């Protein structure tokens, strides 16, 4: 998505609604600014990175659960 916004006298910039929704930016949210050469980037600050990543990977047994099942099977086969 491409968007253009004007900077106010106070230095404020409006973030388009579609981008605010997509990146979960709500009133009171914090954003971080970065410079890469002459490029200015903005990034939403995630309060709890673990909560934000929850559900990003496919579900299933944890590695511990898989290991316990494997060990139980090995024990039963012995």
N, C-alpha and C positions, 0 to 999 in steps of 0.2 A: 504494500500500500504506500502511495506517495501522498504527502500532505504538506501544506504550507501554512505557517502561522506567523503572526506579527508579534514582535516583542513590544511590550508596553513601556511607558516611561519608567515604571518601577522595575523593569527587567523581567516581568512575568511573561510566560508563554503558555498558550492554550494547547493542551494535548487533545487531539481529536477523540471523540467518544468511542469510536470503534477500537482505537488503540488502547484506551483506558480499560475497556471491557476485556479485551484480549489478554492484557497484562495485569488484570486485577488491580488497577490503580484507582483508589477511592479517595475521597476527601481525607486529608490527614496522612495519606501514604507518603513514604519517602522515596525519592529518586536520587540516583547517583549520576554524576556527569564525568565523562572521560574524554580526553583528547588523544587522538591518534594522528599525529602530524597536523594537518589543517582540517581534520574531520572531528566534529563534536558529536559525541554519542551520549544517550541518556538510557539508564537502566533502572527498572523498578527494584527497590531493595526488598528482598524476601525476608520476612520476620523469622520464620522457621524453615530453613532449607529442607529439612527432612519432611515436614508436612507438605511443602510445595512439590517435592519429588514423589510423594506417595501416589501410587497408581501409575507411575510412568513406565514401570517395568511389568512384564506379565506376572501374574500371581502363580502360586504353586507352593509346594513344600519348601521349607527353608533348607539350607545345606545341612544343618544339624539334623533335621528330621529325616532327610534322605540318608545321611550317614547312619543314623540309628536303625532305620529300616534295613539297610544293607548289612549291618552288623548282626541284626536279629536273624536275617536270612542265612548268613554265613554260619551262625551258631546252630540254627535248625538243621542245616545241611551236614554239619560235622558229626 
